[in-house]
Amino acid sequence: MKLARYMSDHGPRIGIVVDERLVDAQQLGYRLEVEDILGGGSDLWSRMSADARADGRPSVPIDSLELLAPVSRPGKYFAAGMNTRDHVAEVSGGTTARAQSAHRRNQLVAQAYPDPRFAMIFNKQVSCISGPHSPIWLPRKSTLLDYEGEVAVVIGRRLRDGDESAARAAIAGYVVANDVSVRDWQTTTSQAWLGKSFDTHGPIGPWIVTADEFDPASAEIRTWVNGELRQSGALADQILSPWAIVSQISQVCTLEPGDLIATGTPAGVGAVQEKWLTLGDRVRVQVTGIGVIENEVVAEPSVEGR
């Protein structure tokens, strides 16, 4: 099932995507929050999907609607860094000053932790989350704006100290994500979250594809900037699987329905070649089996009264 949130005349509503149209879940009698639907499991998802596909159900074209982030304010939004070999290689072998600086930083980490036990995890503040077609703000305080096309998992059931099997069962669905990054703020200290959490720098969507209808083994991630293909990689080629990442995080903190975890980006980020995003750029991220998000870079608006 594809589960979307959209803006209706009555405020945000939940819908089920059927082909190129959307069926309002409330009109089918499902007056549930997204987290409740995710936690309902495959039996509920199958029932809702069948109801939405029944003959005569009222629907509207997807392209006539304003789609919202399918999870608006999760309790937590984590992301895994350096989780694809080609991205690690491009940072390690880059010739620009920015890439060399990142390489030196990674070397220091490797020297401090020669046998790493954990994934490189950072958090994105949930206030950065925005819709699949919402603008990305170019910060007033930096011009080193970058993209990272990714797949993010959405947790559907409470998980604490779970092994990989339990972690996979706790994943209710998948979304397309762009881990937008402000590189100077990211690398000035060892705490990456500052450069990962600017407002609007967490577009996700276009909907949640439930785990029973998504095959991670065949998913391809591609990112375009103004029509130029910048990134292309397979989710299956990641160093740690989504469920390995979820398992590790669950050993530290309890994961809850609606929590998001972005699983890592392939090679081709702008920082390596210093191809920074600028005003008017359009960033398109596509994941096979899920869909597309596309966001335009605009100037960060002034703060009222400043």
N, C-alpha and C positions, 0 to 999 in steps of 0.2 A: 504494500500500500504506500502511496505517496501522500504524506500528511503536510498540509500547508496552513499558514496563517495569512489572512488578508484583511484589508480594511474595507468594511462594509458601511452602509449608511447608518448602522447601529454601533459602530466601533469595531475593534478587532474581532474576527471570527475565525473558526477552524474549518478547513475544507478538505475534501478528498479529491485528489486529481485523478480524473479518468480521461485518458488520452490527452486532448488539448483543452479540456474543459474542467470546471471545478464544481463539485456538489457540496453544498453547505452541510456540515455534520449536524448542526442543530436542527435543521429541517428534517433530518432522518431520525431525530429523537435522541441524539447523542449529545447531552449537555455536560461534556467533560472537558477538563483542562488537558493540554498537550501531555503533561507529565502523567496524568491518569491513563490516557490512551496508550502511552509508551509502556507503562507498567502492566497493562492488561494482557500483553502477550499475544502470541500468534492466533489464538482462537478469536479474540476480540478483533484483531486486525483483519482476519479473513471475513468475519461477519460484517464489519463496516465496509470493506471493499465490495463484498457481494451486494450489500444494500445500495451502495452508491451506483453500481453498475446495472441495477434492475431497470427494466423498461419504464419509461415515463418519469424518471427522476428529473426534477428541474435542475438545470446547470447553466453556467455562464462561461464564455470563453476566458481562458487563463489570461490572454494578452489584453483583456479589458479591465483587469484588476490590478490594484497596487498590492504586490506581495510583500509581506513583512518577514522579519527574521522568524523562522519556524519555532525557535526557542528564544523568548525575548529577554529573560533575565534568569539564566541558570544560576544555581548556587555557586558553581565553580566553572572556570574555563582554563584548562591546562593545555600546553602544547609541548611536543617533543622536538628538540633541536638536533641537527646533525644525524638524522635517521635514514638517510639514503647515501650509499657509497659514492655516487657521482657528485652529490652536493659536497660531501666531505672532501672529495678529490679536487673540486673546483676551488674551494676555499684554500686548501693546502697548497695548490699549485698556481694560484692566481698571481699575476705580476703587478697589479695596481697596489698603491699604498694601502688602500682599505683592505684588500685581500691579504696582504702581507701582515698587516696589523692583526687581523683575525687569526691568521695562521700562528703568529707568535703567541697570541692569547691561548689558542688551543694547545700549543706545545707546553705552555706553563701548566695548564690543567692536566695534561697527560703526565707531566713530571710529578705533579702533586698526587695524582691518582693513577699510578701506572697500570693497575688492574681494575678498571671501573666496574662496579657492581650494578650501577643504576643507569637508566636512561637519562639523557640531559633534558630535564623537565623545567619549564618555567610557566608562570601563569600570565594570562592576559586578563586584565580587570574586566568584569562583565559589562561595565559601562561602555566598552569599545564596540559592543555588538551592534550591527546594523543590518538592514535588509539586503536582499540579493541584488537590488538595482539602486540602492541608495548611494549618494556621493561619498567619495573618500576625501577628507580634508587634507590639503597640503598645509602642514603646520606653519604658523608664523615664526616659530623658533628653530626651524631646520628646513633644509632643502634636500636632505639625503633620504628621500622617501622611496621605499622599495616594496616589492610584491613577493608573495610566496604562496603559490597555489597548492592546496592541500585537500585531503579528506579528513573530516572530523567525525568522531563517533559520538553518539548521544546515548547516555546511560538510561536504562529503563527500569532497573531494580536496584535496591540498596545493596551495596557490596562493601564488605570489609574483610581485608586479609584473604582475598580470593586467589586461587590458583588460576592458571590460564584457561582451564575449562569453565570455571565459574565466571571468569571475566568475560569470556566470549558469550556466555549465556546472559550476562548482564547488559550487553550492548543491544539496545533496542533498534537503533537505526543509524543512518549515515547521512551527512550533508556535505556539500561543497563549501570550502572555506578559503579565504584569502587572509593569511597571517601578515597583514600589512605591517611594515617595520620602519622605524625611524633609526637609521643605522648609527648615527653618532650618539644618540641617547642610549641605544642598545649596548654599545661597546665601551662607553666611558667608564663604567664600573662592571663588576662581575655579575651584577643583577640585571638580567636582560629585560625584565618586565617593564622598565621605564620606557624603553623604545618599542614595546609591543602593545602598549595599552592606550595610546592616544584615542580620543573620541573618534568614532566612525572607522577605526582601523581593524574592525572585526566583522566584515560582511560575511554572512552565511546564508545558505539556502540551496536552490530555490524552495526546497521542501525537504522533509525527512523521508528517505526511503527506508521502510522497515527492514530489519535484518533478514526476514524470511524471503525478501525479494531482491537482495543485493549480494553479488558474488565478489568478494574482495580479490579473489585470485585473478579475475579478468579485468579489473578496473584500471583504466589509464587516466593519468592526470595531465592536462595540457593548459598552458597559460599563454595568452596573446596580449600584447600591448599595441594598440592601434592597428590590429590586424597582423602584426608580426609575431610568429610563434617564438616564444622565449623559453618555455619549459615543456618537456615531454618525458613522462616516466610512468612506471607501473607501481601500483600499491603493493603488489606481491614482491617487489624488489627491495622493499624497505628492510633495514637491518633488524629492527624489532617489529613484530607483528602488532596490530592494534590491540589484541588481547594480552600480549606480553606487557605492553605499556600500561594498559588498564590494571593488570594484575599487580604490577610494581607500585603504582600509585595507591591502590587499595590497601597495600600493606602499611601505608603512612597515614592516610585519612579515609574516612568513609565516603564512598561515592554514592550519590543519590539521583533519583530520576530527574532528567533534564540536564545534568552536568555534561559539559562538552570537553572533548579531548582531541586536539588536532594532532595528526600523526607524523608530520614531517613533509618537507618539500623536496622535489627533485632538483637537479642542477639547472642553472640558467637564471639565477637571481640577478637583479640589476647591479648589485654592489660589486660583483666580480669584475665587470666591465665598466663600472661607474655609469651605467645607463639609468639615471634616476628618473622617477616619475615627475612629470611637470603638469602645469595647469592644462586642462583639456584632454589629457591622456585618458584612454578608455582601457581598462584592464578586464579581460574576459578569462574566466577559469571554468574549465569543463572537466567533469568526471564521468566517464562512461558508466551507465547504469544509474546515474543520479540526475544530472542535468547541468545547467549553466548558470553562473552568476556573472554579472557585468556591471562595473562601477566606473563612474567618471571622476577624475581628480578635479576638485574645485578648491578655491581659496578658503581657508578657515575663516569663518565669520568672526567679526569682532565681538567681544564680550560687552553686553549692554552696560553702559555706565562707565566703561574704561576709557 
